[in-house]
Every structure is written in C-alpha cells, then in structure tokens.
C-alpha cells in the first residue's frame, strides 16, 4: 500500500456527482509547499467526471496517509468536506484531519466545536502553517491554526504572509489526473473541450467591498487578516505563464484584476509577456470597467481569440449597481464593450437576481439591458444567476444596511443546506431575501430572465463551419 | 523506439502562436449537432515527466452534411512540428480522421490544398472558420493516400484602377438580422457554399461572436437582371495594423455564375471607396481568370479540392 505524508482532497459539492470541480488556487501552492514529502492530491469531482463509479472510500482505503488536507473554501462544499473528513478519520483514525479555506476559516470555531473528526482548521492563509503541521510541530507554535486544547478552541488572529513570491502556484503534477484537470469547467471535466485552462493566483486581497462578495476588502481583513491588496511580482507571474505555456495551457485565468495593480504593473506585465514570447489567452474578471488603454495593452499581449473580459454588470439599473459596489454607468459600459469588441476580444456580462435594493421595477432594466446586449453586441455568453449569501460578505455582516434578511447565520445552516442538496431534498438556494424582494420573487425574476434566454440561446456553438 | 512510440492524440489546439493562419477561430468555434461535437482539433504530442508538452502535429477535422445530403469529413490546418517524423505524424493524424469519418459514416474526406503559391496570402486563407495553412508536404501526402483532385479555383490580387461601371446594383444591409437572413439565403442557393444547414434556425440565433466579422460594410450584396451575388470581405487591418490598404474577399456567393465578374468590378469600386485598393479575391472560378488578368490582376495561388472516397461512400 502506497504511503503518503500528505493527502490533499478537493471534494465535489455532492458526493455522487461532479459539482464545483475547479479547485481553490491555494491548493496548488499548498501542494508545492510540502513537495519534498510524499504528496498526493485528489479532486473528487474530477474523478467522478472520469468514472461515475469512483468510490472515495475505496480510494482512501487503498492508501496510507498521515495528514489529510481538505479544502472548505467555498460554502458549497460545507457538507461534503465534512463528510470526507469523517470518512478519513473512520478509515485511518491516526491521521491528522486539516480543513482550510475561506469558509473553514470563517467558521473555524464552530467547526471544531461541532465536528470532532476535524483536528485542525487553518484559519487564514495556509502556506506557512502547512509545512509545520506536517513536521508535527506544536499547534500553538503554528500560525493561523485553530485547534482544541483542554476543552477550549484556540484560534489565534489570522496573519497573512507579506509576500506571495516564494510560493509555487503553478506546478500541478502531484494532482491525480492533473492533465484532465486542465480541461475542467466549474462543473465537470470535458474531453471535447479543445483548450487547457488554468486559474493562477496572481495576488490576494481586494480594494472593493461589493455587497455580495465574501472575498472583498473587509472579508479579507476579517477572515485572513489581510489589510492590503498584494500582487505577486511581474517576474513571478511571467515565469508561471511561461511554465504553463510549456505545459500546453492555452488560457490563463488570473485571480485578480490587473487594473487594480496600477498602470505601471500591468504595462510591465504585458511588455514582459511579449518580450518572453508568451502568447496565451486570458480570462480576466475585471472588478470595474477597464480603460481603453488597458484593453489595448491586454489585446496586444494576449491572444484576443482566446481571451475574455468578464464584466460584472449586476443590474441594468445604475443605482442598484452602484449600491452593490460597481461604479460605472450603462453608457460607459456599452462604450467599453464596443472597444473590447473592436480588439476582437470576447466579453461576458454577469447579471444577478436578488441584489440588495433591487425591485421588480429596477429588474426590468436588467431585462432591457440583456435584450440590448443580445441584439446589438456579440457577447460570448450572458450570465444571470441568483446571489447566494456568502459568509463574510457585506450583506452577511451588515444585513440591515443592505435590507437583507439572513436565513443562514451559522456553519450548521450552510452544512444543512448542502446536505439537503446532496440528498436531493428541497433546500433554500439563496439563504436570504431582501426587504424589497421575498425569496419567491427573486426566483420569479430569475425565471423571467431564463425565459428571455430560452428563446434566444446564447451562444457557444455556431452551426456553420464556413464563413 | 522513436518519439512516435510515445506520441498520443487529444482533442486539443496547438499553442496559440501556431494558429496564426486561423484568425477566425475562437473559444466558440466548436460546432455541435444533436449534442454531438463535430469539430475536432487534433493534437499529436508527447509529455515529459514533469508535464512539459512536446508538440508533434496538429490538424482540424470537422464533419458536416454536404448539399448533396452526404456526410463529409474535412481536414484543414495540418501542422507538423517535427520535420524528421513528418510522414509518420501525418499518418497518425490521418488515422484519427479516418476513425472520425467512419464513426460519422462520412462518404468522403476532403482537403483544400494550395498550389502554385506566388505571394503571401491575405487572411483568412480560406473560408473555413478554423482557417487553413499552406502545406505542400501535406498535399503530397493526401495524393499518396489516394485523394483525387475534383476541382480547382483561384485567388488573384488586384490593385484598383478605374474601370467601367456595370449595370449592377450594389448594396449593404444595416440591420444585422436582415443582413444575416439575406446572406444565409445566398449560402443556401450558391454552389460555392458546400454545407447543408437549416437557415431558419441559424437566423433565429442572436449574434454570435464570430459575427463580429460580419459588419454591414464587410458583407456586400449585388443584384442585376442575371442574378444575385454576395462578397464577404475582411479588412487586413483587423489582423495586422499596418495593412490599412488591403482587403481579402474570402467568400463569393452567387445565384448565377455569369453575374460574378461584373459584381467583382462593382465590389472593387466599393472597396476602393472604403480605402482598400489592394484586394486578394479567393473563390474565383476558372472562367473568370482571363477577364481578371486583362484588368491587371496577378495570381496568388490555386486552391485544389482533394477528395478521398470512404468505404461508406
């Protein structure tokens, strides 16, 4: 039986089928932080995509492992991360079960109180903590580690690393079926997708506090102790891009909007990419509207055919949009996508239903804006989804300010939500409603938008092979 | 054992730097029919221990139903990254195409090759969305495999000079959906467009990202007593900034062949007025060559249509 010092597990959001297959970017750096040990990582959703009969228990029984690191970054994994933790302990009672990620960090105390099979929660960024855990250092000497001691939960204040340049965010070969992972969308592996992509950590933190986001400025401070935005150096990012290009990656998806790093940074980045012969597609989620000069520089350094700028428009109403953290007008948005299309770059608008301050009246503006996009522009696709209440988001922390009535408050609430979903029971999708919109109305608006799109399918496939 | 022993194939693009002659290929270039993918970019490669990829070859294969109702597998864009194993690489890629063609029950495999290339080609090289590339070695390869030439047409370059206007009405259509509907009608009617498709369902789709290249001024319609034509052209400045005077007509659709030459003349006038006096025109049938040469056009290349009859055919 093969022995591993560390086994990493990225759960699927349900045990029996692939959901939320893409891993948090920190998983990669953590694997590489302990690369001198015997390390293996398994992505349960990917394994289920490749083999629908994949049996996690059987898989665990086929290995020996000392430490198991399970990610609980997104709350969507609240049930399965804990189920897998339980399974690991049942199979190997001597292993050290470690949970980490944003959701685990936020609810560290509650998790340790309620789930005895979790030994440790890394509450904060884990790159410095993990090697020390593997070395079996005293928990009290390890930064960002929450643990039990004498019937109490110890949770030191989170302290993030001051630089990310010493971490390796791109070497992925320790992941089981890593090559297939490069062909995964959020939901599954796709054999027929004809490009490889890779989510690359380019920095951490944020300067914005969008209402719905659990990774914004104040959440970063509360969960990770991160006060400022931190970008990796241009040299490190370019080195990773060169490595990924050699690995056959076509599209890189950066974790942060380069606009936030400032003009000097992105000009240097794009110039260095060209100098180093890096020509890849880029899937960039911008946090506000990019300026024309940025779009031009982006188009000159990245391959426009395989590049996408994702703009979170949120609402057709400028007032609602601004109240939720996006500060641009409809006029400026349309000017921006005109310029993006002028450089032959793909673009994707994101709308949301259930936004704080949204009403049925303001939602009509979202519908109109969607219609205008579909008839006058060429978005690669258009998204609109109901929000889900993110722990740590401004909506979660200050519900009164946003007119939000929270249905989920504790980790157990999220755990139960995911458990019900996994067992195919009815569950509360959004976890909140607003004073202006009951839950049913939110879903009704979503249905209205879906109906609009049903008659005008977007887009992805085009039935003609010839121009 | 050679590198070919370890070579494997995948549905995968090559590094994007190698797709220079496929300017229209995008993230959404794949085509699905009845939930089945019918676009296969095939890469041949090996990987080193730490994952580094060594690319050996690439081609695009795609499957469609021709206007004769028969199923067709088409090859475009073959690339070879290791000249020392060129023939073996082509063999491996062709084996994949044969498998696809067989699974699709294709009656024939077709390839558009370029012969007598006299000067650099403007983009797109072909009217195949996925692009094509000049590859004389692959043309030799398909001949050796038993492909036979069934047709040839030409690409000529013209520098605009004043000429008589003709009795042809040239127009563009501002409304996107109307423009597309009109274009699709001509695609259906024209013998130069080989794919069978359901015009109504295509016309009902919202603008696709590929249709960023379908602007009003880039789709020219002509009409005379003899029939209708359409010219789809691309300003070269969208592919190379410095090429401000150049244009490529990649697609000529027509309802009657005798309308084409006069319509070409009118289209050249239009392009000149758009600041594009230097034009490469592809898709030209043999009977127009004399007229074009008389007006000073020079040959760029020939396109030869190579066909391989499958056992299903």
Contacts between the chains, C-beta under 8 A, distances in Angstrom:
chain1	res1	chain2	res2	distance
A	171	B	50	7.9
A	172	B	51	7.6
A	173	B	50	6.0
A	173	B	51	5.1
A	178	B	51	7.2
A	179	B	47	7.5
A	179	B	51	7.5
A	191	B	11	6.6
A	192	B	11	5.6
A	192	B	30	7.4
A	192	B	37	4.6
A	193	B	11	7.6
A	194	B	11	5.4
A	194	B	12	5.7
A	194	B	13	5.3
A	194	B	30	6.6
A	194	B	39	7.7
A	194	B	41	4.7
A	195	B	12	7.1
A	195	B	13	5.5
A	195	B	27	7.3
A	196	B	12	7.1
A	245	B	15	6.7
A	246	B	52	5.1
A	246	B	53	6.7
A	247	B	51	5.1
A	247	B	52	6.5
A	247	B	53	6.1
A	248	B	12	7.2
A	248	B	15	7.5
A	248	B	45	7.4
A	248	B	53	3.8
A	248	B	55	7.9
A	250	B	13	6.0
A	250	B	15	7.5
A	250	B	16	5.9
A	277	B	17	7.8
A	279	B	15	7.7
A	279	B	16	5.7
A	279	B	17	4.8
A	280	B	16	6.5
A	281	B	16	6.5
A	281	B	27	7.6
A	303	B	16	4.5
A	305	B	16	7.3
A	305	B	19	7.7
A	305	B	23	7.4
A	305	B	25	5.9
A	305	B	26	5.1
A	305	B	27	7.4
A	306	B	16	5.9
A	306	B	26	7.4
A	306	B	27	5.9
A	308	B	27	7.0
A	341	B	212	5.6
A	344	B	212	6.3
A	344	B	238	6.8
A	346	B	26	6.8
A	346	B	27	6.1
A	346	B	28	7.9
A	346	B	209	5.7
A	374	B	206	4.4
A	374	B	207	7.5
A	375	B	176	7.6
A	375	B	206	7.0
A	375	B	207	7.5
A	377	B	207	7.2
A	378	B	207	5.0
A	378	B	208	6.8
A	378	B	209	4.8
A	378	B	211	6.1
A	378	B	212	4.9
A	379	B	209	7.5
A	380	B	26	8.0
A	380	B	27	6.5
A	380	B	28	6.1
A	380	B	209	5.2
A	456	B	204	7.9
A	456	B	205	7.6
A	456	B	206	4.9
A	457	B	205	6.9
A	457	B	206	7.8
A	458	B	206	6.1
A	459	B	28	6.3
A	459	B	205	7.3
A	459	B	206	6.6
A	459	B	208	5.6
A	459	B	209	6.8
A	460	B	28	5.2
A	460	B	30	7.9
A	461	B	28	6.8
A	461	B	30	6.2
A	461	B	31	5.8
A	461	B	32	4.6
A	462	B	28	6.4
A	462	B	29	7.5
A	462	B	31	6.4
A	462	B	129	7.8
A	462	B	205	7.7
A	462	B	208	4.8
A	462	B	210	5.8
A	463	B	31	6.0
A	463	B	33	7.2
A	463	B	197	5.9
A	463	B	198	7.8
A	463	B	201	7.3
A	463	B	202	5.7
A	464	B	31	7.6
A	464	B	129	7.3
A	464	B	187	7.8
A	464	B	195	6.3
A	464	B	197	6.1
A	464	B	202	6.7
A	465	B	31	6.2
A	465	B	39	7.5
A	465	B	62	5.3
A	465	B	64	5.4
A	465	B	74	7.4
A	465	B	128	6.5
A	465	B	129	5.9
A	465	B	130	7.6
A	465	B	195	5.9
A	466	B	127	5.3
A	466	B	128	6.0
A	466	B	129	6.5
A	466	B	187	8.0
A	466	B	193	6.4
A	466	B	194	7.2
A	466	B	195	5.8
A	466	B	251	7.5
A	467	B	24	6.4
A	467	B	124	7.2
A	467	B	127	5.1
A	467	B	128	7.8
A	467	B	129	5.8
A	467	B	210	7.5
A	467	B	213	7.3
A	467	B	232	6.1
A	467	B	250	6.2
A	467	B	251	5.8
